[in-house]
Amino acid sequence: RNIDIDDGRDVISPCLIAVGIHPPVTGHGGKGVWREGVENCQKLIDSGFNTFKVNPCYGKMLDNKRYVRNGRRRDPSSFAWEHMQQRTFQTDVRHQAETEFYQTLQQDTPSSVLRSCHFMVNLEVPSILSEESVTRGSDKEIAPVSFGNGWMVRESVSNALLRTKGECLDSVILEYRKNSPYHLDVLNTLFEMKQEGLIQSISTHNFPPSLLRSALGSGFNIHSNDVRGNLMNTYNLQSDGELGVLCNDHGSSRLVSAPLGGGLFTNQYCKIQERAQLSASSEKMFQTLLDSCPGMNWKRYRTIMDTLADISLKHQVSVESTALRWLLQINDGDSISVGTHLGMDFVEEEGGQPYSRQRNLRQVFTFSLEEDDMKRLYRVSGFTSEKDMQSEIETNREIDFENRALWM
């Protein structure tokens, strides 16, 4: 991706598909896993995918049962301290994984190839840790430590530079943290570091419209806002919605994550007709998908899957290719982010399936959905296109409301 200057604004050539990568953790296979993970990443690069979002990998949060020990309710401060230790350990493991991954990738990949790649690094913004924030039922909002607005941000970026061993970060994605007062402060520090040449572009993750409007109104040139979107969750995809209008007015784009609903819009779920047939892990993914899509249910999901399967058979492609192609065609200028575990597939010599994610993603560019295909997917997903809205307006204009015969 090339970065040019246009009237003082950074113009980054947009990607169509960004690959969200999870660097393999040493505990899953030892040192050899780095080589395998890098080889899989190189397969993606050779297939034309050069934009990578390094996804954070956090462990499970402590559940409410941990509040009680030996029949006694635990003191909130002790729970908060245990949680902070857990998150600190998880962060250290993740950073070690990223460091090993980057080092191996740089050693085994020509520098001319790496210069064409674009790596997006996540940065968290914790909320204020207080006794109130660690009471029962609110543990999902807990952050490991309060942030401040200056040196801790610079320290986080400096640590990321040490892990990537680069002179600057290609892109920083600022995570949204509910109830945190630090978002604009952290953005201010990040843009100062951008002016210093330490960061090339800055994006946000899941910023609500009100916060994004404040950031853009303060003069922060945010490249893109990462939002969740798929065939069951189209709220953030509407171009006439609050988020869509805001991005269009300020020249910002959307990076659509979870386009396959956590893997539920794939071939392997085509033949599962009843929810009871789902495995425990798939049931958890489906419940997460439902939680993000108010008003959705299993029947609606099966209707979408049956439609995807029918269109996929027509074009002789996979279900996931059809779901991704639909997202690419509904809004020009938006990108989609598809996740992959680089170290999860085993090589053929070990009896497992070879890594093939790059071939599945390339299939998205081998066909186009026809107008009838798009309308069918609009109908089952509840998405309203600009063309459909304009058609409805034109239809309403043709009605003669002065004709009393039509009043009934």
Secondary structure as GFF3:
##gff-version 3
##sequence-region A 1 408
A	DSSP	beta_strand	3	6	.	.	.	ID=ss1
A	DSSP	beta_strand	9	12	.	.	.	ID=ss2
A	DSSP	beta_strand	17	22	.	.	.	ID=ss3
A	DSSP	alpha_helix	32	46	.	.	.	ID=ss4
A	DSSP	beta_strand	51	54	.	.	.	ID=ss5
A	DSSP	three_ten_helix	64	67	.	.	.	ID=ss6
A	DSSP	beta_strand	68	69	.	.	.	ID=ss7
A	DSSP	beta_strand	72	73	.	.	.	ID=ss8
A	DSSP	alpha_helix	76	108	.	.	.	ID=ss9
A	DSSP	alpha_helix	111	114	.	.	.	ID=ss10
A	DSSP	beta_strand	118	123	.	.	.	ID=ss11
A	DSSP	three_ten_helix	132	134	.	.	.	ID=ss12
A	DSSP	three_ten_helix	139	141	.	.	.	ID=ss13
A	DSSP	alpha_helix	151	164	.	.	.	ID=ss14
A	DSSP	beta_strand	169	175	.	.	.	ID=ss15
A	DSSP	alpha_helix	183	195	.	.	.	ID=ss16
A	DSSP	beta_strand	199	205	.	.	.	ID=ss17
A	DSSP	alpha_helix	209	217	.	.	.	ID=ss18
A	DSSP	beta_strand	224	228	.	.	.	ID=ss19
A	DSSP	three_ten_helix	235	237	.	.	.	ID=ss20
A	DSSP	alpha_helix	242	249	.	.	.	ID=ss21
A	DSSP	beta_strand	253	257	.	.	.	ID=ss22
A	DSSP	three_ten_helix	261	263	.	.	.	ID=ss23
A	DSSP	three_ten_helix	267	269	.	.	.	ID=ss24
A	DSSP	three_ten_helix	275	277	.	.	.	ID=ss25
A	DSSP	alpha_helix	280	291	.	.	.	ID=ss26
A	DSSP	alpha_helix	298	315	.	.	.	ID=ss27
A	DSSP	alpha_helix	319	330	.	.	.	ID=ss28
A	DSSP	beta_strand	335	341	.	.	.	ID=ss29
A	DSSP	three_ten_helix	348	350	.	.	.	ID=ss30
A	DSSP	alpha_helix	357	362	.	.	.	ID=ss31
A	DSSP	three_ten_helix	363	366	.	.	.	ID=ss32
A	DSSP	alpha_helix	371	381	.	.	.	ID=ss33
A	DSSP	alpha_helix	386	397	.	.	.	ID=ss34
A	DSSP	three_ten_helix	404	406	.	.	.	ID=ss35
###
